[in-house]
Amino acid sequence: MARQPVYDRRLQVIAYELLYRTSEHNVAGHIADPDGASSQVIVNAFMEMGMETITGGIPALINVTREFLVSGSFPKQFSGRLIPELLEDIEVDDALVAAVLALSDKGYRIALDDFVYSESWKPILAVADIIKLDVAQLGEKGVREQLALISGSKGKLLAEKIESHEEYELYHGMGFDLFQGYFLAKPKVIKNKAVPASKMVVLNLLQELCSTEVEIDKVEYLICQDARLTYKLLRIVNSAFFGLPRQVDSIQEGVVLLGLDELKCWASILALAAMDDKPHALLLTAMVRARMCQELSARLLLDEPSMFFTAGLFSLLDALMDMPHEEIFEELPFSEEIVSAVLKHEGQIGLVLHTVIAYESGSWSEVHLGSLGQEDIWNAYLHAIEWADIASHSMYK
Protein backbone atom coordinates (compact mmCIF):
# COMPACT_ATOMS: atom_id res chain seq x y z
CA MET A 1 0.00 0.00 0.00
CA ALA A 2 0.95 3.67 -0.10
CA ARG A 3 0.21 6.36 2.46
CA GLN A 4 -0.17 10.11 1.98
CA PRO A 5 -0.34 12.52 4.91
CA VAL A 6 -3.17 14.96 5.55
CA TYR A 7 -2.14 18.26 7.12
CA ASP A 8 -4.02 20.80 9.21
CA ARG A 9 -3.70 24.60 8.92
CA ARG A 10 -0.49 24.53 10.99
CA LEU A 11 0.93 21.84 8.67
CA GLN A 12 0.75 19.19 11.37
CA VAL A 13 -0.05 15.64 10.15
CA ILE A 14 -3.45 14.69 11.54
CA ALA A 15 -4.16 11.60 9.39
CA TYR A 16 -2.84 9.42 6.60
CA GLU A 17 -4.75 8.26 3.56
CA LEU A 18 -3.94 4.62 2.83
CA LEU A 19 -3.93 3.82 -0.89
CA TYR A 20 -4.04 0.44 -2.60
CA ARG A 21 -1.02 -0.42 -4.75
CA THR A 22 -0.44 -3.55 -6.83
CA SER A 23 3.36 -3.24 -6.69
CA GLU A 24 6.13 -1.26 -5.05
CA HIS A 25 5.96 1.23 -7.94
CA ASN A 26 4.01 4.21 -6.64
CA VAL A 27 1.33 4.16 -9.35
CA ALA A 28 -2.39 3.96 -8.67
CA GLY A 29 -3.45 2.38 -11.97
CA HIS A 30 -6.77 0.67 -12.66
CA ILE A 31 -8.31 -1.30 -9.81
CA ALA A 32 -10.21 -4.27 -11.23
CA ASP A 33 -11.73 -5.24 -7.87
CA PRO A 34 -12.43 -2.15 -5.71
CA ASP A 35 -14.03 -4.22 -2.94
CA GLY A 36 -11.00 -6.49 -2.85
CA ALA A 37 -8.71 -3.47 -2.78
CA SER A 38 -10.54 -2.06 0.25
CA SER A 39 -10.33 -5.41 2.01
CA GLN A 40 -6.64 -5.79 1.19
CA VAL A 41 -5.74 -2.35 2.53
CA ILE A 42 -7.53 -3.12 5.81
CA VAL A 43 -5.91 -6.57 6.07
CA ASN A 44 -2.48 -5.10 5.37
CA ALA A 45 -2.99 -2.28 7.84
CA PHE A 46 -4.27 -4.31 10.76
CA MET A 47 -2.93 -7.84 10.28
CA GLU A 48 0.19 -7.88 8.14
CA MET A 49 2.01 -4.61 8.83
CA GLY A 50 0.25 -3.14 11.85
CA MET A 51 -1.29 0.31 12.17
CA GLU A 52 1.39 1.46 14.61
CA THR A 53 4.05 0.70 12.02
CA ILE A 54 2.18 2.42 9.19
CA THR A 55 0.69 5.50 10.84
CA GLY A 56 2.26 5.71 14.28
CA GLY A 57 -1.20 5.64 15.83
CA ILE A 58 -2.55 8.51 13.70
CA PRO A 59 -6.01 7.84 12.14
CA ALA A 60 -6.12 6.48 8.60
CA LEU A 61 -8.52 7.29 5.77
CA ILE A 62 -9.38 4.29 3.61
CA ASN A 63 -11.37 4.31 0.37
CA VAL A 64 -14.45 2.10 0.61
CA THR A 65 -17.04 1.08 -1.95
CA ARG A 66 -20.80 1.03 -1.59
CA GLU A 67 -20.86 -2.78 -1.52
CA PHE A 68 -18.22 -2.86 1.20
CA LEU A 69 -20.24 -0.51 3.40
CA VAL A 70 -23.66 -2.01 2.80
CA SER A 71 -22.39 -5.56 3.37
CA GLY A 72 -21.32 -4.60 6.89
CA SER A 73 -17.76 -5.76 6.21
CA PHE A 74 -16.18 -2.70 7.76
CA PRO A 75 -14.54 -3.72 11.06
CA LYS A 76 -16.55 -2.31 13.93
CA GLN A 77 -13.84 -2.14 16.60
CA PHE A 78 -11.58 0.43 14.92
CA SER A 79 -13.78 3.54 15.02
CA GLY A 80 -11.01 5.64 16.54
CA ARG A 81 -8.40 4.58 14.01
CA LEU A 82 -10.12 4.20 10.64
CA ILE A 83 -12.01 6.87 8.69
CA PRO A 84 -14.05 5.34 5.84
CA GLU A 85 -13.80 7.51 2.73
CA LEU A 86 -16.75 7.31 0.34
CA LEU A 87 -15.73 7.50 -3.30
CA GLU A 88 -17.24 10.18 -5.53
CA ASP A 89 -18.91 7.74 -7.94
CA ILE A 90 -20.66 5.75 -5.26
CA GLU A 91 -24.39 5.12 -5.73
CA VAL A 92 -26.32 6.84 -2.97
CA ASP A 93 -29.50 5.00 -1.99
CA ASP A 94 -31.38 4.15 1.19
CA ALA A 95 -29.17 1.15 1.95
CA LEU A 96 -25.99 3.23 1.71
CA VAL A 97 -27.40 6.03 3.83
CA ALA A 98 -28.45 3.52 6.50
CA ALA A 99 -24.99 1.91 6.50
CA VAL A 100 -23.21 5.27 6.81
CA LEU A 101 -25.52 6.48 9.60
CA ALA A 102 -24.95 3.21 11.45
CA LEU A 103 -21.18 3.68 11.25
CA SER A 104 -21.48 7.27 12.39
CA ASP A 105 -23.59 6.14 15.38
CA LYS A 106 -20.81 3.72 16.32
CA GLY A 107 -18.31 6.56 16.50
CA TYR A 108 -16.78 6.39 13.04
CA ARG A 109 -15.82 9.63 11.35
CA ILE A 110 -17.00 9.76 7.73
CA ALA A 111 -15.04 11.30 4.84
CA LEU A 112 -16.39 12.17 1.38
CA ASP A 113 -13.82 11.88 -1.41
CA ASP A 114 -13.74 14.23 -4.47
CA PHE A 115 -17.07 15.58 -3.32
CA VAL A 116 -19.44 17.28 -5.76
CA TYR A 117 -22.76 18.35 -4.30
CA SER A 118 -26.09 16.80 -5.28
CA GLU A 119 -29.38 16.48 -3.39
CA SER A 120 -28.88 12.72 -2.94
CA TRP A 121 -25.86 13.38 -0.72
CA LYS A 122 -27.75 15.55 1.81
CA PRO A 123 -28.40 12.80 4.44
CA ILE A 124 -24.74 11.74 4.35
CA LEU A 125 -23.43 15.30 4.18
CA ALA A 126 -25.24 15.95 7.45
CA VAL A 127 -22.99 13.47 9.30
CA ALA A 128 -19.78 13.82 7.24
CA ASP A 129 -16.73 14.79 9.28
CA ILE A 130 -14.36 15.47 6.35
CA ILE A 131 -15.40 16.83 2.94
CA LYS A 132 -12.65 16.52 0.32
CA LEU A 133 -12.70 18.79 -2.72
CA ASP A 134 -10.45 18.00 -5.67
CA VAL A 135 -9.11 21.50 -6.29
CA ALA A 136 -7.15 20.41 -9.38
CA GLN A 137 -10.34 19.21 -11.08
CA LEU A 138 -12.71 21.92 -9.83
CA GLY A 139 -10.42 24.93 -10.19
CA GLU A 140 -10.86 28.07 -8.10
CA LYS A 141 -14.28 28.90 -9.53
CA GLY A 142 -15.61 25.36 -9.07
CA VAL A 143 -14.31 25.25 -5.51
CA ARG A 144 -16.10 28.48 -4.62
CA GLU A 145 -19.34 27.11 -6.13
CA GLN A 146 -19.07 23.94 -4.04
CA LEU A 147 -18.32 25.91 -0.87
CA ALA A 148 -21.49 27.93 -1.42
CA LEU A 149 -23.55 24.75 -1.83
CA ILE A 150 -22.23 23.07 1.34
CA SER A 151 -22.02 26.11 3.59
CA GLY A 152 -23.29 25.25 7.03
CA SER A 153 -22.06 21.64 6.89
CA LYS A 154 -20.33 20.48 10.06
CA GLY A 155 -17.56 18.61 8.22
CA LYS A 156 -14.01 19.93 7.96
CA LEU A 157 -13.03 21.01 4.46
CA LEU A 158 -10.06 19.25 2.89
CA ALA A 159 -8.37 20.65 -0.21
CA GLU A 160 -6.81 17.72 -2.04
CA LYS A 161 -4.34 17.67 -4.95
CA ILE A 162 -2.56 20.83 -3.83
CA GLU A 163 0.37 20.99 -6.24
CA SER A 164 1.96 24.40 -5.61
CA HIS A 165 2.65 26.93 -2.88
CA GLU A 166 0.26 29.37 -4.57
CA GLU A 167 -2.57 26.83 -4.43
CA TYR A 168 -1.86 26.11 -0.79
CA GLU A 169 -2.01 29.83 0.05
CA LEU A 170 -5.18 30.31 -2.00
CA TYR A 171 -7.19 27.53 -0.33
CA HIS A 172 -5.72 28.26 3.07
CA GLY A 173 -7.09 31.77 2.63
CA MET A 174 -10.51 30.39 1.65
CA GLY A 175 -10.75 28.76 5.06
CA PHE A 176 -10.00 25.11 4.28
CA ASP A 177 -9.19 23.13 7.42
CA LEU A 178 -7.09 20.32 5.92
CA PHE A 179 -4.70 19.92 3.00
CA GLN A 180 -3.33 17.07 0.92
CA GLY A 181 -1.30 16.93 -2.28
CA TYR A 182 2.04 16.46 -4.02
CA PHE A 183 3.19 19.95 -3.00
CA LEU A 184 3.05 18.89 0.64
CA ALA A 185 3.97 15.20 0.32
CA LYS A 186 3.71 12.50 -2.33
CA PRO A 187 2.30 9.09 -1.36
CA LYS A 188 4.97 6.83 0.11
CA VAL A 189 4.86 3.11 -0.65
CA ILE A 190 4.84 0.90 2.43
CA LYS A 191 5.73 -2.72 1.77
CA ASN A 192 6.13 -5.85 3.82
CA LYS A 193 6.01 -9.60 3.30
CA ALA A 194 2.93 -11.40 4.47
CA VAL A 195 3.30 -14.62 6.40
CA PRO A 196 1.24 -17.36 4.71
CA ALA A 197 -1.15 -19.21 7.00
CA SER A 198 0.88 -22.43 6.71
CA LYS A 199 3.99 -20.63 7.90
CA MET A 200 2.10 -19.05 10.78
CA VAL A 201 1.30 -22.57 12.01
CA VAL A 202 5.02 -23.33 11.83
CA LEU A 203 5.97 -20.17 13.71
CA ASN A 204 3.35 -20.80 16.40
CA LEU A 205 4.64 -24.32 16.85
CA LEU A 206 8.26 -23.20 17.04
CA GLN A 207 7.38 -20.57 19.59
CA GLU A 208 5.66 -23.12 21.80
CA LEU A 209 8.54 -25.57 21.45
CA CYS A 210 10.99 -22.89 22.57
CA SER A 211 9.05 -21.65 25.58
CA THR A 212 10.57 -22.30 28.96
CA GLU A 213 7.56 -24.34 30.10
CA VAL A 214 6.39 -26.38 27.14
CA GLU A 215 2.79 -27.59 27.36
CA ILE A 216 2.67 -30.99 25.72
CA ASP A 217 -1.08 -30.76 25.12
CA LYS A 218 -0.60 -27.48 23.25
CA VAL A 219 2.31 -28.87 21.22
CA GLU A 220 0.22 -31.89 20.27
CA TYR A 221 -2.67 -29.63 19.27
CA LEU A 222 -0.44 -27.46 17.07
CA ILE A 223 1.19 -30.46 15.42
CA CYS A 224 -2.18 -32.01 14.71
CA GLN A 225 -3.23 -28.90 12.78
CA ASP A 226 -1.05 -30.27 9.98
CA ALA A 227 -1.84 -33.91 9.19
CA ARG A 228 1.45 -34.33 7.29
CA LEU A 229 3.43 -33.09 10.28
CA THR A 230 1.71 -35.52 12.63
CA TYR A 231 2.27 -38.42 10.24
CA LYS A 232 5.93 -37.60 9.67
CA LEU A 233 6.70 -37.12 13.35
CA LEU A 234 5.15 -40.45 14.32
CA ARG A 235 6.94 -42.14 11.43
CA ILE A 236 10.28 -40.73 12.62
CA VAL A 237 9.65 -41.82 16.20
CA ASN A 238 8.80 -45.34 15.03
CA SER A 239 11.72 -45.61 12.58
CA ALA A 240 14.84 -47.69 13.04
CA PHE A 241 16.64 -44.43 13.76
CA PHE A 242 15.44 -44.68 17.38
CA GLY A 243 14.84 -48.42 17.67
CA LEU A 244 12.12 -48.08 20.29
CA PRO A 245 10.84 -51.30 21.85
CA ARG A 246 7.21 -50.74 20.82
CA GLN A 247 4.99 -48.83 18.44
CA VAL A 248 4.28 -45.20 19.36
CA ASP A 249 0.77 -44.01 18.50
CA SER A 250 0.62 -40.51 20.01
CA ILE A 251 2.77 -37.43 20.52
CA GLN A 252 2.39 -37.72 24.28
CA GLU A 253 3.60 -41.32 24.20
CA GLY A 254 6.58 -40.18 22.13
CA VAL A 255 7.49 -37.68 24.84
CA VAL A 256 7.53 -40.44 27.43
CA LEU A 257 9.74 -42.75 25.36
CA LEU A 258 12.07 -40.21 23.73
CA GLY A 259 12.13 -37.37 26.20
CA LEU A 260 10.81 -33.89 25.67
CA ASP A 261 14.06 -32.36 24.40
CA GLU A 262 14.46 -34.95 21.66
CA LEU A 263 10.87 -34.59 20.55
CA LYS A 264 11.19 -30.78 20.51
CA CYS A 265 14.19 -31.04 18.18
CA TRP A 266 12.38 -33.32 15.75
CA ALA A 267 9.14 -31.37 15.82
CA SER A 268 11.11 -28.21 14.98
CA ILE A 269 12.88 -29.89 12.06
CA LEU A 270 9.71 -31.39 10.66
CA ALA A 271 7.83 -28.11 11.03
CA LEU A 272 10.41 -26.40 8.83
CA ALA A 273 10.51 -29.36 6.45
CA ALA A 274 6.78 -28.95 5.89
CA MET A 275 7.51 -25.83 3.83
CA ASP A 276 7.80 -27.48 0.44
CA ASP A 277 8.82 -24.31 -1.40
CA LYS A 278 12.37 -24.43 -0.01
CA PRO A 279 15.24 -26.61 -1.28
CA HIS A 280 16.04 -29.63 0.85
CA ALA A 281 19.71 -28.59 0.97
CA LEU A 282 18.79 -25.48 2.97
CA LEU A 283 17.05 -27.51 5.67
CA LEU A 284 19.94 -30.00 5.65
CA THR A 285 22.40 -27.17 6.33
CA ALA A 286 20.23 -25.98 9.22
CA MET A 287 20.15 -29.52 10.63
CA VAL A 288 23.95 -29.81 10.46
CA ARG A 289 24.35 -26.49 12.22
CA ALA A 290 21.85 -27.49 14.88
CA ARG A 291 23.45 -30.84 15.62
CA MET A 292 26.99 -29.42 15.59
CA CYS A 293 26.00 -26.70 18.06
CA GLN A 294 24.42 -29.33 20.28
CA GLU A 295 27.45 -31.61 20.14
CA LEU A 296 29.93 -28.82 20.87
CA SER A 297 27.87 -27.73 23.87
CA ALA A 298 27.96 -31.31 25.18
CA ARG A 299 31.75 -31.44 24.73
CA LEU A 300 32.02 -28.18 26.67
CA LEU A 301 29.74 -29.63 29.39
CA LEU A 302 27.29 -26.73 29.01
CA ASP A 303 23.71 -26.88 30.28
CA GLU A 304 20.63 -27.31 28.07
CA PRO A 305 22.16 -28.64 24.84
CA SER A 306 18.70 -28.48 23.24
CA MET A 307 18.94 -24.67 23.35
CA PHE A 308 22.12 -24.86 21.27
CA PHE A 309 20.37 -27.16 18.81
CA THR A 310 17.50 -24.70 18.48
CA ALA A 311 19.83 -21.74 17.89
CA GLY A 312 21.61 -23.63 15.11
CA LEU A 313 18.32 -24.57 13.48
CA PHE A 314 16.91 -21.05 13.76
CA SER A 315 20.05 -19.44 12.35
CA LEU A 316 18.64 -20.14 8.88
CA LEU A 317 15.03 -19.39 9.79
CA ASP A 318 15.15 -16.14 7.82
CA ALA A 319 15.96 -18.00 4.60
CA LEU A 320 13.42 -20.72 5.32
CA MET A 321 10.63 -18.25 6.11
CA ASP A 322 11.55 -15.50 3.62
CA MET A 323 11.53 -12.97 6.47
CA PRO A 324 14.32 -11.13 8.31
CA HIS A 325 15.12 -12.64 11.70
CA GLU A 326 14.21 -9.35 13.37
CA GLU A 327 10.66 -9.49 11.98
CA ILE A 328 10.23 -13.14 12.95
CA PHE A 329 11.38 -12.55 16.52
CA GLU A 330 9.28 -9.40 16.78
CA GLU A 331 6.18 -11.19 15.54
CA LEU A 332 6.66 -14.20 17.79
CA PRO A 333 9.09 -13.48 20.62
CA PHE A 334 11.34 -16.42 21.37
CA SER A 335 13.58 -16.66 24.46
CA GLU A 336 16.07 -13.82 24.84
CA GLU A 337 18.94 -16.30 24.82
CA ILE A 338 17.95 -17.64 21.40
CA VAL A 339 17.28 -14.18 19.97
CA SER A 340 20.60 -12.67 21.10
CA ALA A 341 22.50 -15.78 19.99
CA VAL A 342 21.01 -15.76 16.47
CA LEU A 343 20.99 -12.00 15.90
CA LYS A 344 24.21 -10.94 17.66
CA HIS A 345 26.08 -14.19 18.44
CA GLU A 346 26.00 -13.20 22.10
CA GLY A 347 26.30 -15.44 25.15
CA GLN A 348 27.54 -19.02 25.28
CA ILE A 349 25.00 -20.12 22.68
CA GLY A 350 25.98 -17.28 20.37
CA LEU A 351 29.69 -18.07 20.71
CA VAL A 352 29.12 -21.71 19.77
CA LEU A 353 26.88 -20.72 16.86
CA HIS A 354 29.46 -18.22 15.60
CA THR A 355 32.13 -20.92 15.68
CA VAL A 356 29.92 -23.36 13.78
CA ILE A 357 29.11 -20.81 11.07
CA ALA A 358 32.78 -19.83 10.80
CA TYR A 359 33.77 -23.50 10.42
CA GLU A 360 31.07 -24.02 7.83
CA SER A 361 32.32 -21.08 5.75
CA GLY A 362 36.04 -21.84 6.16
CA SER A 363 36.81 -18.74 8.24
CA TRP A 364 39.48 -20.62 10.16
CA SER A 365 40.81 -17.62 12.09
CA GLU A 366 37.44 -17.41 13.87
CA VAL A 367 37.25 -21.11 14.70
CA HIS A 368 38.20 -21.33 18.36
CA LEU A 369 36.03 -22.43 21.25
CA GLY A 370 37.36 -22.43 24.78
CA SER A 371 39.18 -25.61 25.76
CA LEU A 372 38.20 -27.49 22.60
CA GLY A 373 40.90 -28.18 20.05
CA GLN A 374 40.59 -28.29 16.27
CA GLU A 375 40.16 -32.06 16.34
CA ASP A 376 37.17 -31.79 18.70
CA ILE A 377 35.49 -29.27 16.40
CA TRP A 378 36.29 -31.37 13.32
CA ASN A 379 34.80 -34.49 14.91
CA ALA A 380 31.68 -32.57 15.95
CA TYR A 381 31.28 -31.41 12.36
CA LEU A 382 31.63 -34.94 10.97
CA HIS A 383 29.18 -36.36 13.49
CA ALA A 384 26.70 -33.59 12.66
CA ILE A 385 26.90 -34.35 8.93
CA GLU A 386 26.46 -38.06 9.56
CA TRP A 387 23.50 -37.46 11.90
CA ALA A 388 21.81 -35.05 9.49
CA ASP A 389 22.23 -37.48 6.59
CA ILE A 390 20.71 -40.39 8.49
CA ALA A 391 17.96 -38.22 9.95
CA SER A 392 17.12 -36.81 6.54
CA HIS A 393 16.76 -40.28 5.03
CA SER A 394 14.48 -41.27 7.90
CA MET A 395 12.31 -38.25 7.21
CA TYR A 396 11.89 -38.77 3.49
CA LYS A 397 12.08 -42.53 3.03
N, C-alpha and C positions, 0 to 999 in steps of 0.2 A: 504494500500500500504506500501511498504518499500522504504527507501531512502538510498543511499550509496554515500558518498562524493567522488569527484574527486579533486586531489591535483595537484598543479603546482610544479616546481622544488624547490621552497622554502617551500614546504609543507603547502601552503595556499590553503584553499578550494575555488575553482573557479566555481564549479558546483555541482549539485547533480543528480545522476541517480535515477529516480523514477521507482520502480519495482512493478508489479502487484502481489498481494497476495490474496489468497482465505480465509485466516483466520489470526488471530493474531500470529500464529506460523510462525516463520521466515523461511519458506520453499517455494522454488519456485514451485516445482511440475510440473505436466503436465497441459498445458493450452489448454483446448478443443476449445476455441473460441478466437484466437489471436486478431481478429478485435475488439471483445467485450472487451477484456482486455485493448487494447489501448484506447478505448472510455472511459472505466471505470476509468482508471488512470487520463485521462484529466478531466472528470467530477468531480472526487474526488479532484483533485488539484485546479480547478478553481471555483467550485460551492459549494462543500460540506465543504471542510476544509480551502481552501484559500491558494494561493501560498505564501503569506507573512508568514503564520503560518508554512508551510512545509519547505520552503527554505530560509526564511528571505530575499526574493528579489533576491537571487542568481539564475542564469539560471538553468533550469532543462532539463536533457536528458530523452527522453521518447521513448521506443521501438515502432516502427510503422511497420505495414505490407504493402505489395505492394498494396493490395486492399484498405487499408485505405488512402494511398497516392493518388492513381489513382482516387479514388472516389471524391477527393476534400474535404474530411471531416475534414481535419486538420484546426483548427481555424486560420484565417488569421490575427487576430489582436494581436497575442502574439509573434511576431517575435523576440522581444528582450528578451523573457522570456522562450521560449521553444526551444529545439534543437531536432528535429526529428532524431532518430537513426535507420538506416536501418539495419535490421537483416541479418546475413550472408547467410541465405538460400533463400533470396528473389530472385524472378525471374526478371532478368534485361531484359527489352524490351523497345521498343520505347515509349510506354505509360508511363512507370516508369521514364525513363530519362526525358521526357517532364514535368512530375509532379515535379520531383526534381529540375529541372532547373527553373521552375516557382516559386517554394518556395524560391530558392536561390535569384531570382530576386526581391522577395518581402522583402528580408532582413533576411531570416531565415539562421541560420548556420546549416550545414548538418554534421551528424556524421555517420561513418560506423562502425558497430559492428562486432567484431571477423573477421576482414577483412583478406581475402586471395586473392591475386591478380589473376585476369583473364582479358583477353582483353575486355570482355563485360562491365567491370566496368570502362573503361577509361573515358567515358563522365562524369560519376558521380564523379570519382576520381579527375577530373579537378576542380570541385567546392567544394569538401569536405573540411570542416573546421577542423574536428577531425577524425583521423584514428586510430581505436582501434585494437590492436593486442593482442590476447589471448596468453600470454607468457607461461602459464602453458601447453597449448596444443601444441604450436609450438616448445617450447624449445629454447635454445640459438641459435642453428644452424638454425632452421626454422625462427626465428626472423631475423637473419642476412640476410637470403635469401629474406625475404619479404622486408626488408629495401632497399636491392639492386634493387628490382623490382620497388619500388615506389619512388626512389630517385628523387628529383626535384619537388615532389608534394607540393602544398602550405599548405596542412593541417597539424595541429599539431599532433604529434605522442603520443598516449596514450597507456601505458603498463598496461593492465588489468590482474587481478588475481595474483597480487604480494602477495606472501604468506610468505616471509621471508626478513630479513634485507639484506642478501646477494643478493637476487634477486633485491631488490630496488637499491642497489649500482651498480649492474651489468648494469641494464637498464638505470639508471641515467647516468652512464658513457658512454653508447651508444648514448646519446643525446636525449632520449625521453623527451617530454615537459610536459606530464601529467601522473599521476599515480593513480591506483585504485586497491583495493584488500583487503583481510582479514588482511594482515599485518598492513595496515594503518587504516582500519575501516571496520567492518562488517556492512551489511545493518541493518538499524534500522526500526522496524515496526512503522508506524504512523497510528493510528486508531481514528475514530470519528463516531458518530452516524449521519446518514443522517436524514433529516426532510422530511417525506413523503409529497407529494403534498397536500393532504387533510389537513395535519396539518399546512402547510404553509398558507393555506387560513384562518385557525383559527387564527394563529399568526398575520397575516396581519389585520384581523378584530379586534382583541383585541388591537393591536397597535392604530388603528384608533379610537376605542372607548375610549382609554385612553389619547388621545391627548387633549391639552388644548382648542383647537378650533375644535370641531368635525364638520365635513362636512356631513350633513345628506344625501346628494346625494351620497357621496362616501360610507357611511355606507350601504345605501340601495343597492348600486351596489355590494359590497362585500358579503352581505347577500344573494343576489339573485344568486351568483355563486353556491350556494348549495341549490337546490330545497327543500330538507328536512328541512333545517334551516329556509327558508322563510315560509314554511307551518307551522312548529312548533311555530314560533314566532307569526304569525297571529292567530293561534289557542289559544295560551296563552292569547293574548290581548283580544280575543273575549270570553274567558271562564268566568265562574261565579266568578272566583277568583277576577276579577276586577269589574264586574257588570257594564260595560259601557252602556250608554243609547242607542247606536246604533252599527250596524255592522261596523267593521274596515276592509277596503279592501287593505290598503297600509301601508308601513312602515312609510311614511311621515305623514299619518293621525294618526297613532299610537303615533307619537311624539307629535302631537297637543293635543290628548286626555289624554295621560298618563304623558307627560313631558319627556324631554330628559334623565334625570338621571335615571328614572325608566326603560325606554327602553334600555339604555346602560347596566344596570344590567342584564336584561333578555337576551339581545343579547349575553352578555358574557357567561352566564350560558349555553344557548343553543348551543353556539359555542363549548364549552367544552363537552357538552353532545353528540355532533355529533360524537365524537370519540368512536366508538362502542367497541373498544378492551379493554376498561377499565371498572372495576366493578362499578356498580351504587353506591355502598357504598362510594367509593372514592369521587365521585362528590357530594354526599350528605354531606359528612364531609366538603368539601370546601364551600358548600352553607351555612351550619350552621356557620362556621367561618365568612363568609362574612357578614351574617345578624347580628351576634352577635357584630362584629366590628362596623357595622353601628349603631346598637341600642345603644351601649355604647357611641359612639361619640355624638349621639343625647342627651343622658342623661347628658353628660359633656358640652353640648351646644357648641360643636366645629363646625367649618365651613366645608362645603363640605363633608357631610356624605357619598356620593357616592364614594369618594376616599378611605374611610375606608372599604367600601364594596369590592371594587376592590382589595385592599391589602389582605383581608381575602381570597378572591377567588383565587388570584394568589399565595398564600402561598403554595398551593399544585400543582402549575403548573408544577413543575419539575416531579412529579410522574405521572401527567396526560399526559405529553408530552414525557416522557422518556428522558429528557435532564436536565442537571444541570441548576439551575436558572441563573448562571453566563453566560452560553452559550446562553440561551434564550434572556437575556437582552442585550447581546453583539450583537446578530444577529438582534434584533428588539428593539432598545432603547425605553423604556417606560419612564415616567416622573421620575425625580430624587427622588421625594418624595416616589413614589411607590417602586423604586429599593432599596433605603436605608432602607425602612421599612421592605421589605421582606428579604433582604440579611442580614441586621445588626440590625434590630429592632430599628432603630433610628428615632428620631422625635416623634411627637404626634401620628402619625399613627403607627409607629413601637412599641411604648409603649402599645397602645391598642392591637395590634396584639400579642405582647408577652404575655400580660395578658390573652387573649383568648386561646392561645395555652397552657399556663400553667394551666388554668382552665380545659381545655379539657383533659390534661394528669394527672391531680390530683396533680400538684406541688403547693400545697396550699401556701407555704411560698413565692411564687412569684406572688400570686394573690392579687394585690393591685393597685388601680387606682385612684389617686387623692382624690377627695371628696366623691367618691362613696363607699358605704359600701358593705359588702358581700351579703346582700339581693338584692341590685341593680344588682350586677353581676349575681347572681343566677337567677333573673327574666329575665334578658337579655338573658341568656342561654336557659331558658325554652321557651321564645318567639321565639328565633332563631330556636329551634328544631321544634316547632309547625309550624312556617312559612315554613321551609324547607320541612316538611312532606306534607303540603298542596300544596306547589308549585310543589313538585315532582310528586304528583298525577295528578296535572293539566297538567304537561308536558307529562306524559306517558299514560294518560287515553285513 
